[in-house]
Structures are given as C-alpha cells and as structure tokens.
Amino acid sequence: MKKDSIKTGISFGCALAMIISYVKWHSILWAIIHGIFSWAYVVYFMVMGY
C-alpha cells in the first residue's frame, strides 16, 4: 500500500511540474526537464512566487 502511494505521488509531482513549466515557458523541452526534477521544480515554483 505504501509503495503505491509513493508511486502515485511521484507521478503526480512529475505531471504537475510539467504542466506548470509548459504554461510558464511554452516549451516542451523545458516541460520534460522540469518533469524529471518533479517535486523540486514545484517547490521552487511556489517559493519564487511565479
């Protein structure tokens, strides 16, 4: 059960980072790069206030 939650959280974080990146930069390449960094980019985005 715990492994499923972790896998879902990672997948959600990746998708969220990619969506935020694409909306901000309008670039598929940047969306993929930010998707790799996943939750780190989401937290950075929130901290920087964009």
mmCIF entry with sequence, helices, sheets and N, C-alpha, C, O atoms, coordinates in Angstrom:
data_MODEL
# 
_entry.id   MODEL 
# 
_entity.id                         1 
_entity.type                       polymer 
_entity.pdbx_number_of_molecules   1 
# 
_entity_poly.entity_id                      1 
_entity_poly.type                           'polypeptide(L)' 
_entity_poly.nstd_linkage                   no 
_entity_poly.nstd_monomer                   no 
_entity_poly.pdbx_seq_one_letter_code       MKKDSIKTGISFGCALAMIISYVKWHSILWAIIHGIFSWAYVVYFMVMGY 
_entity_poly.pdbx_seq_one_letter_code_can   MKKDSIKTGISFGCALAMIISYVKWHSILWAIIHGIFSWAYVVYFMVMGY 
_entity_poly.pdbx_strand_id                 A 
# 
loop_
_entity_poly_seq.entity_id 
_entity_poly_seq.num 
_entity_poly_seq.mon_id 
_entity_poly_seq.hetero 
1 1  MET n 
1 2  LYS n 
1 3  LYS n 
1 4  ASP n 
1 5  SER n 
1 6  ILE n 
1 7  LYS n 
1 8  THR n 
1 9  GLY n 
1 10 ILE n 
1 11 SER n 
1 12 PHE n 
1 13 GLY n 
1 14 CYS n 
1 15 ALA n 
1 16 LEU n 
1 17 ALA n 
1 18 MET n 
1 19 ILE n 
1 20 ILE n 
1 21 SER n 
1 22 TYR n 
1 23 VAL n 
1 24 LYS n 
1 25 TRP n 
1 26 HIS n 
1 27 SER n 
1 28 ILE n 
1 29 LEU n 
1 30 TRP n 
1 31 ALA n 
1 32 ILE n 
1 33 ILE n 
1 34 HIS n 
1 35 GLY n 
1 36 ILE n 
1 37 PHE n 
1 38 SER n 
1 39 TRP n 
1 40 ALA n 
1 41 TYR n 
1 42 VAL n 
1 43 VAL n 
1 44 TYR n 
1 45 PHE n 
1 46 MET n 
1 47 VAL n 
1 48 MET n 
1 49 GLY n 
1 50 TYR n 
# 
_struct_asym.id          A 
_struct_asym.entity_id   1 
# 
loop_
_struct_conf.conf_type_id 
_struct_conf.id 
_struct_conf.pdbx_PDB_helix_id 
_struct_conf.beg_label_comp_id 
_struct_conf.beg_label_asym_id 
_struct_conf.beg_label_seq_id 
_struct_conf.pdbx_beg_PDB_ins_code 
_struct_conf.end_label_comp_id 
_struct_conf.end_label_asym_id 
_struct_conf.end_label_seq_id 
_struct_conf.pdbx_end_PDB_ins_code 
_struct_conf.beg_auth_comp_id 
_struct_conf.beg_auth_asym_id 
_struct_conf.beg_auth_seq_id 
_struct_conf.end_auth_comp_id 
_struct_conf.end_auth_asym_id 
_struct_conf.end_auth_seq_id 
_struct_conf.pdbx_PDB_helix_class 
_struct_conf.details 
_struct_conf.pdbx_PDB_helix_length 
HELX_P HELX_P1 AA1 LYS A 2  ? TRP A 25 ? LYS A 2  TRP A 25 1 ? 24 
HELX_P HELX_P2 AA2 ILE A 28 ? PHE A 37 ? ILE A 28 PHE A 37 1 ? 10 
HELX_P HELX_P3 AA3 TRP A 39 ? MET A 48 ? TRP A 39 MET A 48 1 ? 10 
# 
_struct_conf_type.id          HELX_P 
_struct_conf_type.criteria    ? 
_struct_conf_type.reference   ? 
# 
loop_
_atom_site.group_PDB 
_atom_site.id 
_atom_site.type_symbol 
_atom_site.label_atom_id 
_atom_site.label_alt_id 
_atom_site.label_comp_id 
_atom_site.label_asym_id 
_atom_site.label_entity_id 
_atom_site.label_seq_id 
_atom_site.pdbx_PDB_ins_code 
_atom_site.Cartn_x 
_atom_site.Cartn_y 
_atom_site.Cartn_z 
_atom_site.occupancy 
_atom_site.B_iso_or_equiv 
_atom_site.pdbx_formal_charge 
_atom_site.auth_seq_id 
_atom_site.auth_comp_id 
_atom_site.auth_asym_id 
_atom_site.auth_atom_id 
_atom_site.pdbx_PDB_model_num 
ATOM 1   N N  . MET A 1 1  ? 0.820  -1.192 0.000   1.00 0.00 ? 1  MET A N  1 
ATOM 2   C CA . MET A 1 1  ? 0.000  0.000  0.000   1.00 0.00 ? 1  MET A CA 1 
ATOM 3   C C  . MET A 1 1  ? 0.863  1.254  0.000   1.00 0.00 ? 1  MET A C  1 
ATOM 4   O O  . MET A 1 1  ? 0.576  2.200  -0.734  1.00 0.00 ? 1  MET A O  1 
ATOM 5   N N  . LYS A 1 2  ? 1.921  1.274  0.818   1.00 0.00 ? 2  LYS A N  1 
ATOM 6   C CA . LYS A 1 2  ? 2.785  2.444  0.912   1.00 0.00 ? 2  LYS A CA 1 
ATOM 7   C C  . LYS A 1 2  ? 3.513  2.692  -0.412  1.00 0.00 ? 2  LYS A C  1 
ATOM 8   O O  . LYS A 1 2  ? 3.686  3.843  -0.813  1.00 0.00 ? 2  LYS A O  1 
ATOM 9   N N  . LYS A 1 3  ? 3.938  1.634  -1.088  1.00 0.00 ? 3  LYS A N  1 
ATOM 10  C CA . LYS A 1 3  ? 4.634  1.784  -2.362  1.00 0.00 ? 3  LYS A CA 1 
ATOM 11  C C  . LYS A 1 3  ? 3.727  2.399  -3.416  1.00 0.00 ? 3  LYS A C  1 
ATOM 12  O O  . LYS A 1 3  ? 4.185  3.193  -4.237  1.00 0.00 ? 3  LYS A O  1 
ATOM 13  N N  . ASP A 1 4  ? 2.445  2.043  -3.404  1.00 0.00 ? 4  ASP A N  1 
ATOM 14  C CA . ASP A 1 4  ? 1.501  2.626  -4.349  1.00 0.00 ? 4  ASP A CA 1 
ATOM 15  C C  . ASP A 1 4  ? 1.337  4.120  -4.115  1.00 0.00 ? 4  ASP A C  1 
ATOM 16  O O  . ASP A 1 4  ? 1.235  4.886  -5.074  1.00 0.00 ? 4  ASP A O  1 
ATOM 17  N N  . SER A 1 5  ? 1.310  4.542  -2.871  1.00 0.00 ? 5  SER A N  1 
ATOM 18  C CA . SER A 1 5  ? 1.175  5.962  -2.537  1.00 0.00 ? 5  SER A CA 1 
ATOM 19  C C  . SER A 1 5  ? 2.394  6.743  -3.003  1.00 0.00 ? 5  SER A C  1 
ATOM 20  O O  . SER A 1 5  ? 2.268  7.844  -3.540  1.00 0.00 ? 5  SER A O  1 
ATOM 21  N N  . ILE A 1 6  ? 3.558  6.175  -2.797  1.00 0.00 ? 6  ILE A N  1 
ATOM 22  C CA . ILE A 1 6  ? 4.788  6.837  -3.225  1.00 0.00 ? 6  ILE A CA 1 
ATOM 23  C C  . ILE A 1 6  ? 4.825  6.956  -4.740  1.00 0.00 ? 6  ILE A C  1 
ATOM 24  O O  . ILE A 1 6  ? 5.161  8.012  -5.275  1.00 0.00 ? 6  ILE A O  1 
ATOM 25  N N  . LYS A 1 7  ? 4.481  5.881  -5.428  1.00 0.00 ? 7  LYS A N  1 
ATOM 26  C CA . LYS A 1 7  ? 4.475  5.896  -6.894  1.00 0.00 ? 7  LYS A CA 1 
ATOM 27  C C  . LYS A 1 7  ? 3.466  6.915  -7.424  1.00 0.00 ? 7  LYS A C  1 
ATOM 28  O O  . LYS A 1 7  ? 3.761  7.623  -8.387  1.00 0.00 ? 7  LYS A O  1 
ATOM 29  N N  . THR A 1 8  ? 2.300  7.001  -6.823  1.00 0.00 ? 8  THR A N  1 
ATOM 30  C CA . THR A 1 8  ? 1.278  7.965  -7.228  1.00 0.00 ? 8  THR A CA 1 
ATOM 31  C C  . THR A 1 8  ? 1.755  9.384  -6.968  1.00 0.00 ? 8  THR A C  1 
ATOM 32  O O  . THR A 1 8  ? 1.546  10.265 -7.802  1.00 0.00 ? 8  THR A O  1 
ATOM 33  N N  . GLY A 1 9  ? 2.383  9.621  -5.841  1.00 0.00 ? 9  GLY A N  1 
ATOM 34  C CA . GLY A 1 9  ? 2.902  10.947 -5.508  1.00 0.00 ? 9  GLY A CA 1 
ATOM 35  C C  . GLY A 1 9  ? 3.972  11.398 -6.473  1.00 0.00 ? 9  GLY A C  1 
ATOM 36  O O  . GLY A 1 9  ? 4.009  12.564 -6.865  1.00 0.00 ? 9  GLY A O  1 
ATOM 37  N N  . ILE A 1 10 ? 4.843  10.485 -6.858  1.00 0.00 ? 10 ILE A N  1 
ATOM 38  C CA . ILE A 1 10 ? 5.901  10.826 -7.817  1.00 0.00 ? 10 ILE A CA 1 
ATOM 39  C C  . ILE A 1 10 ? 5.289  11.125 -9.182  1.00 0.00 ? 10 ILE A C  1 
ATOM 40  O O  . ILE A 1 10 ? 5.693  12.081 -9.844  1.00 0.00 ? 10 ILE A O  1 
ATOM 41  N N  . SER A 1 11 ? 4.338  10.335 -9.602  1.00 0.00 ? 11 SER A N  1 
ATOM 42  C CA . SER A 1 11 ? 3.690  10.559 -10.893 1.00 0.00 ? 11 SER A CA 1 
ATOM 43  C C  . SER A 1 11 ? 2.941  11.889 -10.904 1.00 0.00 ? 11 SER A C  1 
ATOM 44  O O  . SER A 1 11 ? 3.004  12.631 -11.885 1.00 0.00 ? 11 SER A O  1 
ATOM 45  N N  . PHE A 1 12 ? 2.237  12.190 -9.824  1.00 0.00 ? 12 PHE A N  1 
ATOM 46  C CA . PHE A 1 12 ? 1.503  13.442 -9.734  1.00 0.00 ? 12 PHE A CA 1 
ATOM 47  C C  . PHE A 1 12 ? 2.460  14.631 -9.736  1.00 0.00 ? 12 PHE A C  1 
ATOM 48  O O  . PHE A 1 12 ? 2.208  15.631 -10.408 1.00 0.00 ? 12 PHE A O  1 
ATOM 49  N N  . GLY A 1 13 ? 3.547  14.524 -8.993  1.00 0.00 ? 13 GLY A N  1 
ATOM 50  C CA . GLY A 1 13 ? 4.541  15.594 -8.944  1.00 0.00 ? 13 GLY A CA 1 
ATOM 51  C C  . GLY A 1 13 ? 5.166  15.841 -10.305 1.00 0.00 ? 13 GLY A C  1 
ATOM 52  O O  . GLY A 1 13 ? 5.394  16.989 -10.686 1.00 0.00 ? 13 GLY A O  1 
ATOM 53  N N  . CYS A 1 14 ? 5.441  14.788 -11.028 1.00 0.00 ? 14 CYS A N  1 
ATOM 54  C CA . CYS A 1 14 ? 6.008  14.909 -12.365 1.00 0.00 ? 14 CYS A CA 1 
ATOM 55  C C  . CYS A 1 14 ? 5.030  15.612 -13.298 1.00 0.00 ? 14 CYS A C  1 
ATOM 56  O O  . CYS A 1 14 ? 5.415  16.533 -14.018 1.00 0.00 ? 14 CYS A O  1 
ATOM 57  N N  . ALA A 1 15 ? 3.778  15.188 -13.292 1.00 0.00 ? 15 ALA A N  1 
ATOM 58  C CA . ALA A 1 15 ? 2.765  15.795 -14.155 1.00 0.00 ? 15 ALA A CA 1 
ATOM 59  C C  . ALA A 1 15 ? 2.543  17.262 -13.791 1.00 0.00 ? 15 ALA A C  1 
ATOM 60  O O  . ALA A 1 15 ? 2.425  18.110 -14.676 1.00 0.00 ? 15 ALA A O  1 
ATOM 61  N N  . LEU A 1 16 ? 2.489  17.558 -12.513 1.00 0.00 ? 16 LEU A N  1 
ATOM 62  C CA . LEU A 1 16 ? 2.283  18.927 -12.062 1.00 0.00 ? 16 LEU A CA 1 
ATOM 63  C C  . LEU A 1 16 ? 3.441  19.824 -12.497 1.00 0.00 ? 16 LEU A C  1 
ATOM 64  O O  . LEU A 1 16 ? 3.214  20.935 -12.976 1.00 0.00 ? 16 LEU A O  1 
ATOM 65  N N  . ALA A 1 17 ? 4.669  19.356 -12.336 1.00 0.00 ? 17 ALA A N  1 
ATOM 66  C CA . ALA A 1 17 ? 5.839  20.131 -12.746 1.00 0.00 ? 17 ALA A CA 1 
ATOM 67  C C  . ALA A 1 17 ? 5.819  20.390 -14.243 1.00 0.00 ? 17 ALA A C  1 
ATOM 68  O O  . ALA A 1 17 ? 6.157  21.487 -14.687 1.00 0.00 ? 17 ALA A O  1 
ATOM 69  N N  . MET A 1 18 ? 5.429  19.399 -15.018 1.00 0.00 ? 18 MET A N  1 
ATOM 70  C CA . MET A 1 18 ? 5.402  19.561 -16.472 1.00 0.00 ? 18 MET A CA 1 
ATOM 71  C C  . MET A 1 18 ? 4.325  20.561 -16.902 1.00 0.00 ? 18 MET A C  1 
ATOM 72  O O  . MET A 1 18 ? 4.548  21.358 -17.814 1.00 0.00 ? 18 MET A O  1 
ATOM 73  N N  . ILE A 1 19 ? 3.191  20.522 -16.266 1.00 0.00 ? 19 ILE A N  1 
ATOM 74  C CA . ILE A 1 19 ? 2.103  21.453 -16.604 1.00 0.00 ? 19 ILE A CA 1 
ATOM 75  C C  . ILE A 1 19 ? 2.496  22.881 -16.244 1.00 0.00 ? 19 ILE A C  1 
ATOM 76  O O  . ILE A 1 19 ? 2.326  23.797 -17.048 1.00 0.00 ? 19 ILE A O  1 
ATOM 77  N N  . ILE A 1 20 ? 3.019  23.070 -15.038 1.00 0.00 ? 20 ILE A N  1 
ATOM 78  C CA . ILE A 1 20 ? 3.446  24.407 -14.611 1.00 0.00 ? 20 ILE A CA 1 
ATOM 79  C C  . ILE A 1 20 ? 4.507  24.938 -15.567 1.00 0.00 ? 20 ILE A C  1 
ATOM 80  O O  . ILE A 1 20 ? 4.439  26.089 -15.997 1.00 0.00 ? 20 ILE A O  1 
ATOM 81  N N  . SER A 1 21 ? 5.478  24.106 -15.897 1.00 0.00 ? 21 SER A N  1 
ATOM 82  C CA . SER A 1 21 ? 6.559  24.519 -16.781 1.00 0.00 ? 21 SER A CA 1 
ATOM 83  C C  . SER A 1 21 ? 6.039  24.898 -18.163 1.00 0.00 ? 21 SER A C  1 
ATOM 84  O O  . SER A 1 21 ? 6.445  25.922 -18.713 1.00 0.00 ? 21 SER A O  1 
ATOM 85  N N  . TYR A 1 22 ? 5.160  24.100 -18.726 1.00 0.00 ? 22 TYR A N  1 
ATOM 86  C CA . TYR A 1 22 ? 4.656  24.391 -20.070 1.00 0.00 ? 22 TYR A CA 1 
ATOM 87  C C  . TYR A 1 22 ? 3.833  25.675 -20.093 1.00 0.00 ? 22 TYR A C  1 
ATOM 88  O O  . TYR A 1 22 ? 3.941  26.470 -21.027 1.00 0.00 ? 22 TYR A O  1 
ATOM 89  N N  . VAL A 1 23 ? 3.014  25.876 -19.067 1.00 0.00 ? 23 VAL A N  1 
ATOM 90  C CA . VAL A 1 23 ? 2.203  27.095 -19.001 1.00 0.00 ? 23 VAL A CA 1 
ATOM 91  C C  . VAL A 1 23 ? 3.104  28.326 -18.889 1.00 0.00 ? 23 VAL A C  1 
ATOM 92  O O  . VAL A 1 23 ? 2.819  29.357 -19.497 1.00 0.00 ? 23 VAL A O  1 
ATOM 93  N N  . LYS A 1 24 ? 4.187  28.227 -18.119 1.00 0.00 ? 24 LYS A N  1 
ATOM 94  C CA . LYS A 1 24 ? 5.071  29.377 -17.927 1.00 0.00 ? 24 LYS A CA 1 
ATOM 95  C C  . LYS A 1 24 ? 5.989  29.612 -19.120 1.00 0.00 ? 24 LYS A C  1 
ATOM 96  O O  . LYS A 1 24 ? 6.116  30.750 -19.573 1.00 0.00 ? 24 LYS A O  1 
ATOM 97  N N  . TRP A 1 25 ? 6.630  28.572 -19.641 1.00 0.00 ? 25 TRP A N  1 
ATOM 98  C CA . TRP A 1 25 ? 7.671  28.728 -20.656 1.00 0.00 ? 25 TRP A CA 1 
ATOM 99  C C  . TRP A 1 25 ? 7.205  28.397 -22.083 1.00 0.00 ? 25 TRP A C  1 
ATOM 100 O O  . TRP A 1 25 ? 7.888  28.764 -23.039 1.00 0.00 ? 25 TRP A O  1 
ATOM 101 N N  . HIS A 1 26 ? 6.082  27.727 -22.249 1.00 0.00 ? 26 HIS A N  1 
ATOM 102 C CA . HIS A 1 26 ? 5.569  27.313 -23.566 1.00 0.00 ? 26 HIS A CA 1 
ATOM 103 C C  . HIS A 1 26 ? 6.607  26.507 -24.347 1.00 0.00 ? 26 HIS A C  1 
ATOM 104 O O  . HIS A 1 26 ? 6.784  26.706 -25.548 1.00 0.00 ? 26 HIS A O  1 
ATOM 105 N N  . SER A 1 27 ? 7.284  25.603 -23.659 1.00 0.00 ? 27 SER A N  1 
ATOM 106 C CA . SER A 1 27 ? 8.323  24.787 -24.279 1.00 0.00 ? 27 SER A CA 1 
ATOM 107 C C  . SER A 1 27 ? 8.195  23.342 -23.804 1.00 0.00 ? 27 SER A C  1 
ATOM 108 O O  . SER A 1 27 ? 8.184  23.062 -22.605 1.00 0.00 ? 27 SER A O  1 
ATOM 109 N N  . ILE A 1 28 ? 8.101  22.446 -24.758 1.00 0.00 ? 28 ILE A N  1 
ATOM 110 C CA . ILE A 1 28 ? 8.003  21.021 -24.405 1.00 0.00 ? 28 ILE A CA 1 
ATOM 111 C C  . ILE A 1 28 ? 9.321  20.531 -23.814 1.00 0.00 ? 28 ILE A C  1 
ATOM 112 O O  . ILE A 1 28 ? 9.320  19.720 -22.887 1.00 0.00 ? 28 ILE A O  1 
ATOM 113 N N  . LEU A 1 29 ? 10.442 21.015 -24.340 1.00 0.00 ? 29 LEU A N  1 
ATOM 114 C CA . LEU A 1 29 ? 11.749 20.604 -23.812 1.00 0.00 ? 29 LEU A CA 1 
ATOM 115 C C  . LEU A 1 29 ? 11.886 20.971 -22.336 1.00 0.00 ? 29 LEU A C  1 
ATOM 116 O O  . LEU A 1 29 ? 12.285 20.133 -21.527 1.00 0.00 ? 29 LEU A O  1 
ATOM 117 N N  . TRP A 1 30 ? 11.560 22.217 -21.976 1.00 0.00 ? 30 TRP A N  1 
ATOM 118 C CA . TRP A 1 30 ? 11.629 22.623 -20.574 1.00 0.00 ? 30 TRP A CA 1 
ATOM 119 C C  . TRP A 1 30 ? 10.641 21.822 -19.722 1.00 0.00 ? 30 TRP A C  1 
ATOM 120 O O  . TRP A 1 30 ? 10.944 21.480 -18.579 1.00 0.00 ? 30 TRP A O  1 
ATOM 121 N N  . ALA A 1 31 ? 9.471  21.525 -20.271 1.00 0.00 ? 31 ALA A N  1 
ATOM 122 C CA . ALA A 1 31 ? 8.484  20.732 -19.526 1.00 0.00 ? 31 ALA A CA 1 
ATOM 123 C C  . ALA A 1 31 ? 9.042  19.348 -19.190 1.00 0.00 ? 31 ALA A C  1 
ATOM 124 O O  . ALA A 1 31 ? 8.840  18.840 -18.087 1.00 0.00 ? 31 ALA A O  1 
ATOM 125 N N  . ILE A 1 32 ? 9.740  18.750 -20.143 1.00 0.00 ? 32 ILE A N  1 
ATOM 126 C CA . ILE A 1 32 ? 10.337 17.427 -19.902 1.00 0.00 ? 32 ILE A CA 1 
ATOM 127 C C  . ILE A 1 32 ? 11.436 17.526 -18.845 1.00 0.00 ? 32 ILE A C  1 
ATOM 128 O O  . ILE A 1 32 ? 11.506 16.703 -17.932 1.00 0.00 ? 32 ILE A O  1 
ATOM 129 N N  . ILE A 1 33 ? 12.291 18.536 -18.977 1.00 0.00 ? 33 ILE A N  1 
ATOM 130 C CA . ILE A 1 33 ? 13.378 18.712 -17.997 1.00 0.00 ? 33 ILE A CA 1 
ATOM 131 C C  . ILE A 1 33 ? 12.810 18.938 -16.598 1.00 0.00 ? 33 ILE A C  1 
ATOM 132 O O  . ILE A 1 33 ? 13.283 18.340 -15.631 1.00 0.00 ? 33 ILE A O  1 
ATOM 133 N N  . HIS A 1 34 ? 11.804 19.794 -16.489 1.00 0.00 ? 34 HIS A N  1 
ATOM 134 C CA . HIS A 1 34 ? 11.206 20.053 -15.184 1.00 0.00 ? 34 HIS A CA 1 
ATOM 135 C C  . HIS A 1 34 ? 10.438 18.840 -14.671 1.00 0.00 ? 34 HIS A C  1 
ATOM 136 O O  . HIS A 1 34 ? 10.358 18.628 -13.461 1.00 0.00 ? 34 HIS A O  1 
ATOM 137 N N  . GLY A 1 35 ? 9.879  18.049 -15.565 1.00 0.00 ? 35 GLY A N  1 
ATOM 138 C CA . GLY A 1 35 ? 9.218  16.810 -15.164 1.00 0.00 ? 35 GLY A CA 1 
ATOM 139 C C  . GLY A 1 35 ? 10.194 15.838 -14.532 1.00 0.00 ? 35 GLY A C  1 
ATOM 140 O O  . GLY A 1 35 ? 9.841  15.103 -13.610 1.00 0.00 ? 35 GLY A O  1 
ATOM 141 N N  . ILE A 1 36 ? 11.423 15.833 -15.029 1.00 0.00 ? 36 ILE A N  1 
ATOM 142 C CA . ILE A 1 36 ? 12.458 14.960 -14.450 1.00 0.00 ? 36 ILE A CA 1 
ATOM 143 C C  . ILE A 1 36 ? 12.764 15.389 -13.015 1.00 0.00 ? 36 ILE A C  1 
ATOM 144 O O  . ILE A 1 36 ? 12.949 14.547 -12.136 1.00 0.00 ? 36 ILE A O  1 
ATOM 145 N N  . PHE A 1 37 ? 12.816 16.703 -12.784 1.00 0.00 ? 37 PHE A N  1 
ATOM 146 C CA . PHE A 1 37 ? 13.088 17.205 -11.431 1.00 0.00 ? 37 PHE A CA 1 
ATOM 147 C C  . PHE A 1 37 ? 11.861 17.152 -10.529 1.00 0.00 ? 37 PHE A C  1 
ATOM 148 O O  . PHE A 1 37 ? 11.980 17.267 -9.310  1.00 0.00 ? 37 PHE A O  1 
ATOM 149 N N  . SER A 1 38 ? 10.689 16.979 -11.120 1.00 0.00 ? 38 SER A N  1 
ATOM 150 C CA . SER A 1 38 ? 9.434  16.706 -10.441 1.00 0.00 ? 38 SER A CA 1 
ATOM 151 C C  . SER A 1 38 ? 9.112  17.676 -9.302  1.00 0.00 ? 38 SER A C  1 
ATOM 152 O O  . SER A 1 38 ? 8.943  18.873 -9.534  1.00 0.00 ? 38 SER A O  1 
ATOM 153 N N  . TRP A 1 39 ? 9.027  17.159 -8.076  1.00 0.00 ? 39 TRP A N  1 
ATOM 154 C CA . TRP A 1 39 ? 8.583  17.960 -6.932  1.00 0.00 ? 39 TRP A CA 1 
ATOM 155 C C  . TRP A 1 39 ? 9.535  19.098 -6.617  1.00 0.00 ? 39 TRP A C  1 
ATOM 156 O O  . TRP A 1 39 ? 9.116  20.120 -6.074  1.00 0.00 ? 39 TRP A O  1 
ATOM 157 N N  . ALA A 1 40 ? 10.816 18.940 -6.948  1.00 0.00 ? 40 ALA A N  1 
ATOM 158 C CA . ALA A 1 40 ? 11.777 20.017 -6.690  1.00 0.00 ? 40 ALA A CA 1 
ATOM 159 C C  . ALA A 1 40 ? 11.383 21.274 -7.464  1.00 0.00 ? 40 ALA A C  1 
ATOM 160 O O  . ALA A 1 40 ? 11.470 22.382 -6.935  1.00 0.00 ? 40 ALA A O  1 
ATOM 161 N N  . TYR A 1 41 ? 10.951 21.105 -8.716  1.00 0.00 ? 41 TYR A N  1 
ATOM 162 C CA . TYR A 1 41 ? 10.535 22.261 -9.511  1.00 0.00 ? 41 TYR A CA 1 
ATOM 163 C C  . TYR A 1 41 ? 9.231  22.847 -8.970  1.00 0.00 ? 41 TYR A C  1 
ATOM 164 O O  . TYR A 1 41 ? 9.068  24.068 -8.954  1.00 0.00 ? 41 TYR A O  1 
ATOM 165 N N  . VAL A 1 42 ? 8.319  22.015 -8.536  1.00 0.00 ? 42 VAL A N  1 
ATOM 166 C CA . VAL A 1 42 ? 7.050  22.502 -7.989  1.00 0.00 ? 42 VAL A CA 1 
ATOM 167 C C  . VAL A 1 42 ? 7.314  23.349 -6.750  1.00 0.00 ? 42 VAL A C  1 
ATOM 168 O O  . VAL A 1 42 ? 6.734  24.425 -6.607  1.00 0.00 ? 42 VAL A O  1 
ATOM 169 N N  . VAL A 1 43 ? 8.174  22.885 -5.857  1.00 0.00 ? 43 VAL A N  1 
ATOM 170 C CA . VAL A 1 43 ? 8.507  23.640 -4.646  1.00 0.00 ? 43 VAL A CA 1 
ATOM 171 C C  . VAL A 1 43 ? 9.216  24.937 -5.024  1.00 0.00 ? 43 VAL A C  1 
ATOM 172 O O  . VAL A 1 43 ? 8.914  25.989 -4.461  1.00 0.00 ? 43 VAL A O  1 
ATOM 173 N N  . TYR A 1 44 ? 10.153 24.877 -5.967  1.00 0.00 ? 44 TYR A N  1 
ATOM 174 C CA . TYR A 1 44 ? 10.846 26.078 -6.432  1.00 0.00 ? 44 TYR A CA 1 
ATOM 175 C C  . TYR A 1 44 ? 9.848  27.088 -6.990  1.00 0.00 ? 44 TYR A C  1 
ATOM 176 O O  . TYR A 1 44 ? 9.943  28.282 -6.705  1.00 0.00 ? 44 TYR A O  1 
ATOM 177 N N  . PHE A 1 45 ? 8.907  26.616 -7.773  1.00 0.00 ? 45 PHE A N  1 
ATOM 178 C CA . PHE A 1 45 ? 7.892  27.479 -8.370  1.00 0.00 ? 45 PHE A CA 1 
ATOM 179 C C  . PHE A 1 45 ? 7.070  28.179 -7.284  1.00 0.00 ? 45 PHE A C  1 
ATOM 180 O O  . PHE A 1 45 ? 6.773  29.368 -7.402  1.00 0.00 ? 45 PHE A O  1 
ATOM 181 N N  . MET A 1 46 ? 6.706  27.456 -6.241  1.00 0.00 ? 46 MET A N  1 
ATOM 182 C CA . MET A 1 46 ? 5.921  28.033 -5.159  1.00 0.00 ? 46 MET A CA 1 
ATOM 183 C C  . MET A 1 46 ? 6.744  29.040 -4.356  1.00 0.00 ? 46 MET A C  1 
ATOM 184 O O  . MET A 1 46 ? 6.230  30.098 -3.991  1.00 0.00 ? 46 MET A O  1 
ATOM 185 N N  . VAL A 1 47 ? 7.994  28.736 -4.077  1.00 0.00 ? 47 VAL A N  1 
ATOM 186 C CA . VAL A 1 47 ? 8.847  29.605 -3.280  1.00 0.00 ? 47 VAL A CA 1 
ATOM 187 C C  . VAL A 1 47 ? 9.140  30.908 -4.023  1.00 0.00 ? 47 VAL A C  1 
ATOM 188 O O  . VAL A 1 47 ? 9.131  31.980 -3.418  1.00 0.00 ? 47 VAL A O  1 
ATOM 189 N N  . MET A 1 48 ? 9.397  30.825 -5.311  1.00 0.00 ? 48 MET A N  1 
ATOM 190 C CA . MET A 1 48 ? 9.752  32.002 -6.098  1.00 0.00 ? 48 MET A CA 1 
ATOM 191 C C  . MET A 1 48 ? 8.520  32.881 -6.393  1.00 0.00 ? 48 MET A C  1 
ATOM 192 O O  . MET A 1 48 ? 8.675  34.044 -6.765  1.00 0.00 ? 48 MET A O  1 
ATOM 193 N N  . GLY A 1 49 ? 7.320  32.345 -6.234  1.00 0.00 ? 49 GLY A N  1 
ATOM 194 C CA . GLY A 1 49 ? 6.116  33.131 -6.377  1.00 0.00 ? 49 GLY A CA 1 
ATOM 195 C C  . GLY A 1 49 ? 5.713  33.472 -7.794  1.00 0.00 ? 49 GLY A C  1 
ATOM 196 O O  . GLY A 1 49 ? 5.069  34.497 -8.021  1.00 0.00 ? 49 GLY A O  1 
ATOM 197 N N  . TYR A 1 50 ? 6.072  32.653 -8.734  1.00 0.00 ? 50 TYR A N  1 
ATOM 198 C CA . TYR A 1 50 ? 5.676  32.912 -10.113 1.00 0.00 ? 50 TYR A CA 1 
ATOM 199 C C  . TYR A 1 50 ? 4.285  32.396 -10.257 1.00 0.00 ? 50 TYR A C  1 
ATOM 200 O O  . TYR A 1 50 ? 3.701  32.489 -11.337 1.00 0.00 ? 50 TYR A O  1 
# 
